[in-house]
Amino acid sequence: MTLFNGILPFYPQFRHAAGFNVPLLVVILVFLSLAASFLLILPGIRGHSRWFWCTRILLSLFIGTEIVAVHFSGDWYVGQVKTKTSYKAFTSAQVSADIGLQIGLAGVNITLTGTPVHQLNETIDYNEKFSWRFGDNYAEEYDKALLKGLPNPVLYLAEKFTPASPCGVHHQYRLAGHYASATLWVAFCFWLLSNALLSMPAPLYGGFSLLIAGAFVFFSIFSFLTISTVPLCRIRLGSEFLTLYYGAAFWTTVATGFLCLLLGGMVVYLHYRHPRALRIFLDLSDDQVVQTKSMTPQFYRNPLHLPRECQPATPDIQLSLRL
């Protein structure tokens, strides 16, 4: 056999073993470190404020973690099937494997795990990612996968999302993921703003910021939902069909959107109906929150100005202090 661009044809190539999603793992570890740091100083907070601060900080960190983490997750639209299928080109050998497809905001992730893992004198454990993020070339990544000689199921699934595929879904999925990601980053900015405002004497505007953050989270969900109007080609692997459904990242984002709207609505409601309860929860003193304005008149007289019998019945000066 001869070399073709440095590749030995018809011979097993180096396998890409399944691994962790490193960016997602980094995001989770960063926010867990922040939560652990806060829990370390929690015993130093006295009284009931300790539990109010704990609830507030943990809820806020959960929202921020989820908004950032789902950018790097592929569990927005997923499917998995266990079947017996052909393994590689130019051979009739078949393998039993679990085949998974994960569609995220930035691309697709395809997994192929043999059952058992060791078959045909090989370790069948693949985890391949193909990106359609702006600046990346999905077709070029697919061509590299062909040159690497990846297994047939991986190439078959990746081919469904190429720009030249008869399915014609590449541009729809790419744009849906792009706009969903952009609106999530806007939601993250409003989440940061809400944390700053809720720590200042402006809780009402912090509640409004949470409401806007929740609205942008739902905008991202609606952006991704547009792909449901695009029918995907039927995916048949061996004798089984691969069925896709919304995954954990999608439903967690929905829950986060409702949580933002709920918390923001509660802050606005308490500001108008129970301001004292809101001050207690946010650990704000009475002089930090703008209360209902009242006019308290104060009267000042100058008894030396006129003799007592000539003093007018009304005071010389009337000041009203705004408290």
C-alpha positions in Angstrom: 0.0 0.0 0.0 1.1 3.6 -0.6 0.6 6.7 1.3 -2.1 9.2 0.3 -1.4 12.6 1.9 0.3 10.8 4.8 -2.6 8.4 5.4 -2.5 4.6 5.0 -5.7 3.7 3.1 -7.8 0.7 4.3 -5.9 0.5 7.5 -7.3 1.4 11.0 -6.6 5.0 11.8 -5.9 6.6 15.1 -9.1 6.6 17.2 -10.5 9.7 18.9 -11.7 8.6 22.3 -14.7 10.1 24.0 -13.8 12.9 26.5 -15.1 15.8 28.5 -16.5 19.0 27.1 -13.6 21.1 28.4 -15.2 24.6 28.0 -18.4 23.5 29.7 -16.4 21.9 32.5 -14.4 25.1 33.0 -17.5 27.2 33.3 -19.0 24.9 35.9 -15.8 24.8 37.9 -15.6 28.6 37.9 -19.1 29.1 39.2 -18.7 26.3 41.7 -15.6 28.0 43.0 -17.6 31.2 43.5 -20.3 29.3 45.3 -17.8 27.5 47.6 -16.0 30.8 48.4 -19.3 32.4 49.5 -20.2 29.3 51.6 -16.9 29.7 53.4 -17.8 33.3 54.5 -21.4 32.5 55.2 -20.9 31.7 58.9 -19.6 35.2 59.4 -23.0 36.7 58.5 -25.1 37.2 61.6 -28.8 36.5 62.2 -31.4 35.8 59.6 -29.4 37.7 57.0 -27.3 34.6 56.7 -30.0 32.5 55.1 -31.4 35.4 53.0 -27.9 36.0 51.5 -27.4 32.2 51.0 -30.7 31.9 49.0 -30.0 35.0 47.0 -26.5 34.2 46.0 -27.1 30.6 45.2 -30.1 31.4 43.0 -28.2 34.2 41.2 -25.2 31.9 40.6 -27.5 29.2 39.2 -29.0 31.6 36.7 -25.6 32.9 35.6 -24.0 29.5 35.4 -26.9 28.1 33.3 -26.9 31.1 30.9 -23.2 30.7 30.2 -22.9 26.9 30.3 -25.6 26.2 27.7 -23.5 28.0 25.1 -21.0 25.1 25.3 -23.5 22.3 25.7 -24.7 20.0 22.9 -27.8 18.8 24.7 -30.2 21.2 23.0 -31.5 18.7 20.5 -30.4 15.1 21.0 -31.1 11.5 19.9 -29.6 8.1 20.6 -30.1 4.7 19.2 -28.6 1.2 19.8 -28.2 -0.7 16.6 -26.0 -3.0 14.5 -24.5 -1.2 11.5 -21.6 -1.2 9.1 -18.3 0.1 10.6 -16.1 1.4 7.8 -16.0 1.8 4.1 -14.7 -1.0 1.8 -15.6 -3.7 4.3 -18.7 -5.6 5.2 -17.9 -5.9 8.9 -20.7 -4.8 11.2 -20.6 -3.7 14.9 -23.1 -3.3 17.6 -22.9 0.2 19.0 -24.7 3.0 20.7 -24.9 6.0 18.4 -25.7 9.5 19.7 -26.3 12.8 18.0 -26.2 16.0 20.0 -27.1 19.4 18.4 -26.0 22.5 20.2 -25.8 26.2 19.4 -22.3 26.0 17.9 -22.5 22.6 16.1 -23.1 18.9 16.3 -21.5 16.2 18.4 -21.6 12.6 17.3 -20.7 9.7 19.6 -20.1 6.1 18.6 -19.6 3.6 21.4 -19.3 -0.1 20.8 -21.3 -2.6 22.9 -18.8 -4.1 23.9 -16.2 -1.4 23.3 -13.6 -3.8 21.9 -14.7 -5.3 18.6 -12.9 -6.2 15.4 -9.6 -5.9 17.2 -10.3 -2.2 17.8 -11.5 0.1 20.5 -14.8 1.6 19.2 -15.1 4.8 21.2 -15.6 8.0 19.2 -16.6 11.5 20.1 -16.5 13.8 17.1 -17.5 17.5 17.0 -18.4 19.5 13.9 -18.8 23.2 14.3 -20.9 25.7 12.3 -20.0 28.7 14.4 -19.4 31.8 12.4 -15.7 31.7 11.4 -15.7 27.9 11.2 -16.0 25.9 8.0 -18.3 22.9 8.5 -17.6 21.5 5.1 -13.9 21.6 5.6 -14.2 19.8 9.0 -16.3 17.1 7.2 -13.6 16.7 4.5 -11.0 16.2 7.2 -13.2 13.6 8.8 -13.3 11.8 5.5 -9.5 11.9 5.2 -9.2 10.5 8.7 -11.3 7.5 7.8 -13.8 7.9 10.6 -16.5 5.1 10.9 -19.5 5.2 8.6 -22.1 6.1 11.2 -20.1 9.2 12.2 -19.7 10.3 8.6 -23.3 9.5 7.8 -24.7 11.7 10.5 -22.2 14.5 9.9 -23.1 14.5 6.2 -26.7 15.3 7.0 -25.7 18.8 8.2 -23.3 19.8 5.5 -24.2 22.8 3.3 -24.3 20.5 0.2 -26.6 17.8 1.9 -29.9 17.1 0.2 -31.5 17.7 3.7 -30.8 21.4 3.4 -30.8 22.2 7.1 -27.3 23.6 7.6 -28.1 27.2 7.2 -31.3 27.0 9.4 -29.5 25.3 12.3 -26.5 27.6 12.0 -28.6 30.8 12.1 -30.9 29.5 14.8 -27.9 28.7 17.0 -26.3 32.0 16.3 -29.3 34.1 17.3 -30.0 32.0 20.3 -26.4 32.4 21.5 -26.5 36.2 20.9 -29.7 36.7 22.9 -28.4 34.6 25.7 -25.3 36.8 26.0 -27.6 39.8 26.3 -29.6 38.0 29.0 -26.2 37.4 30.8 -25.5 41.1 30.7 -28.8 42.0 32.2 -28.2 39.3 34.9 -25.0 41.1 35.8 -26.8 44.4 35.9 -29.6 43.0 38.2 -27.0 41.8 40.7 -25.4 45.2 40.9 -28.8 47.0 41.2 -30.1 44.6 43.9 -27.0 45.4 46.0 -27.7 49.1 45.7 -30.6 51.3 46.8 -32.4 50.5 43.6 -34.1 47.1 44.0 -37.0 48.1 41.7 -34.6 48.5 38.7 -32.9 45.3 39.7 -36.2 43.5 39.4 -36.8 45.1 36.0 -33.4 43.9 34.9 -34.2 40.3 35.9 -37.5 40.6 34.0 -35.6 41.7 30.9 -33.0 38.9 31.3 -35.8 36.4 31.5 -37.4 37.9 28.3 -34.1 37.5 26.4 -33.7 33.9 27.7 -37.1 33.2 26.1 -36.1 35.0 22.9 -33.2 32.6 22.6 -35.5 29.6 23.1 -37.9 30.9 20.4 -34.9 31.4 18.1 -33.8 27.8 18.6 -37.4 26.5 18.3 -37.5 27.8 14.7 -35.6 24.7 13.7 -38.6 22.6 14.6 -40.3 24.0 11.5 -37.5 22.5 9.4 -38.1 18.8 8.8 -34.9 16.8 9.2 -34.2 13.9 6.8 -35.0 10.5 8.2 -31.9 9.1 9.8 -31.6 5.3 9.5 -28.7 3.5 11.1 -28.8 -0.2 10.4 -32.3 -1.4 11.1 -33.2 1.5 13.5 -34.2 5.1 13.0 -32.7 7.9 15.1 -35.4 10.1 16.7 -34.4 13.5 18.0 -36.0 15.4 20.9 -35.2 18.5 23.0 -32.5 17.8 25.6 -31.4 18.8 29.0 -29.9 22.1 28.0 -33.1 23.2 26.3 -35.3 22.5 29.2 -32.9 23.9 31.7 -32.9 27.1 29.8 -36.7 27.2 29.8 -36.6 26.7 33.6 -34.1 29.5 33.9 -36.3 31.9 31.9 -39.2 31.2 34.2 -37.0 31.6 37.3 -35.8 35.1 36.1 -39.4 36.2 35.4 -40.6 34.8 38.8 -37.8 36.5 40.8 -38.0 39.7 38.9 -41.8 39.8 39.3 -41.5 39.2 43.0 -39.0 42.0 43.5 -41.3 44.5 41.7 -44.4 43.3 43.6 -42.7 43.5 47.0 -41.3 46.9 46.2 -44.8 48.3 45.8 -46.8 46.2 48.3 -44.4 45.1 51.0 -41.2 47.3 50.8 -40.2 46.3 54.4 -40.1 42.6 53.5 -38.0 43.4 50.4 -35.6 45.4 52.5 -35.2 42.6 55.0 -34.6 40.0 52.2 -32.1 42.2 50.4 -30.5 43.2 53.8 -31.0 46.9 53.1 -31.4 49.4 55.9 -34.3 51.8 55.9 -32.3 54.8 54.8 -31.1 53.0 51.7 -34.4 52.4 50.1 -36.6 55.3 48.8 -39.8 55.1 50.8 -43.2 56.8 50.4 -42.7 60.5 50.5 -44.5 62.5 53.1 -44.6 66.2 53.9 -44.1 67.1 57.6 -44.6 70.9 58.2 -42.3 72.6 60.7 -43.2 76.1 62.0 -40.6 78.8 63.0 -41.4 82.1 64.6 -39.3 85.1 65.6 -40.7 86.4 68.9 -38.3 89.3 68.9 -39.6 90.6 65.5 -42.8 92.2 67.0 -44.2 92.7 70.4 -46.2 89.8 71.7 -49.5 91.6 71.2 -48.6 92.5 67.6 -47.5 89.1 66.5 -49.6 87.6 63.6 -51.7 84.5 64.2 -49.8 82.7 61.4 -46.1 81.9 61.6 -43.5 84.0 59.9 -41.9 81.0 58.1 -43.3 77.6 57.3 -40.9 74.9 56.2 -41.9 71.6 54.9 -39.3 68.8 55.3 -39.4 65.9 52.8 -38.7 62.7 54.7 
